[in-house]
Amino acid sequence: MQNRRAILKWAGAAGLMAPMASFSARAAGDAPVPIVQTVSGPLDASKLGVTLTHEHIADAPDVLTRWPKSWSGRAELVSKAVEKLKLVRAAGVGTIVDLTTYDVGRDIRFLEEVSRKSGLNMIACTGQRFLPPQDPHIPMPAGTIAGLTEFFKKEIQQGIDGTAIKAGVIKIGIITNRPTALEEIGLRAAARASKATGVPIRTHTNAALRAGESHAAILEDESVNPARVSLDHSDGSGEMDYFLGLVKRGYCLGMDHVHRGAADAKPSFERRADCIKQLVDAGFAKKVFLSQDAEFGGLLLPEEARNWREKIDPPEGMLFTTQRMVPYLKKIGVSDSDIHTMTVENPRSFFGQVAPR
Ligand SMILES: [Zn+2]
């Protein structure tokens, strides 16, 4: 049983104290309420609702300079994003997890503003998409495991970019089947920061090359609990033995590129969806997340950028999961209860943090 003083000490260290009525209202000795760090502060994990677990709202500073003709300025970008995000809210989504890291244009103030104005909860990330950053003008905060661990912990415990807004998840991008030396440093740092803070990890995984297996070997070497790791873009594999091997070891799978199968990328949309059903039928609904890895929800792309993401984002944008994926899964026999597990219960337990023992 957790000692209440220890929980409060942990919550204070994790920067979770201010609005933590749920902690203070609980009698000593009760199990702590898992909380999630959102851009608006800590939230009782049971309030997340339907959660899209791997998205990108907008890498705002970058887009404004890249496509200056598309918006008159930041205020217009915000209002257009809010307009689109309200549609996602109206479709029944409660929370969006934005996995845009510092090196690909994360703008934490933008995220907080569009979250507040759209009514959607948002979880921001620490971590790194490309190791090294693709833009040579963006310096890495550190090149060692210890240095990166400290950077990730700082963004989780103190805040991001000089704000008090804290990261609720760690994202690491690994390009091919095996991490490079620098990617391995990033993954080990993510593992250590996760263990120190209780914040979970999501990886960009090249599933077609079965890359999750090499991530798993490193994460196991770091003694990370596999239930705190989601290997995202996993549906790019389409091989049941790959999926079953990972979920049996305890890993979660982000099935968030299913729409790409509809746009001719192999495996097909139908195969990717069928693999989700087979995982559910095999008793692993608790290990599956649904999302669509859309940029701007695929709905906010400017005219000038039509060739950039239009080919890989779904035409429904961030409405793909609710409007197309879920109805299709139901059509092929996935139950409402299993859909609820994948879209509501899994994010609640994955993103919910309790005090480390
Ligand atoms: Zn992504």
Residues whose N, C-alpha, C, O or C-beta is under 5 A from the ligand:
A	BS01	ZN	D293
